[in-house]
């Protein structure tokens, strides 16, 4: 079974994971508790970046909602007798 994922969603996931990994490696490089990385900060920063990018890159962000279909008046289909 194949699941289709939108390209924008894939980009958001990859960027979020990359930012999380970068934060984890940065915190692991600092001299702290046994040189271990901060897992919570890396997950939170990755999720925050992915959320902000999703809000900014989603089509129609910040624009008023428009109806999806034009409103038309119904026409009567009465046949003359």
Rosetta blueprint (number, residue, H / E / L):
1 X L
2 X L
3 X L
4 X L
5 X L
6 X L
7 X H
8 X H
9 X H
10 X H
11 X H
12 X H
13 X H
14 X H
15 X H
16 X H
17 X H
18 X H
19 X H
20 X H
21 X H
22 X H
23 X H
24 X H
25 X H
26 X H
27 X H
28 X H
29 X H
30 X L
31 X L
32 X L
33 X L
34 X L
35 X L
36 X L
37 X L
38 X L
39 X H
40 X H
41 X H
42 X H
43 X H
44 X H
45 X H
46 X H
47 X H
48 X H
49 X H
50 X H
51 X H
52 X H
53 X H
54 X H
55 X H
56 X H
57 X H
58 X L
59 X L
60 X L
61 X L
62 X L
63 X L
64 X L
65 X L
66 X L
67 X L
68 X L
69 X L
70 X L
71 X L
72 X L
73 X L
74 X L
75 X L
76 X L
77 X L
78 X L
79 X L
80 X L
81 X L
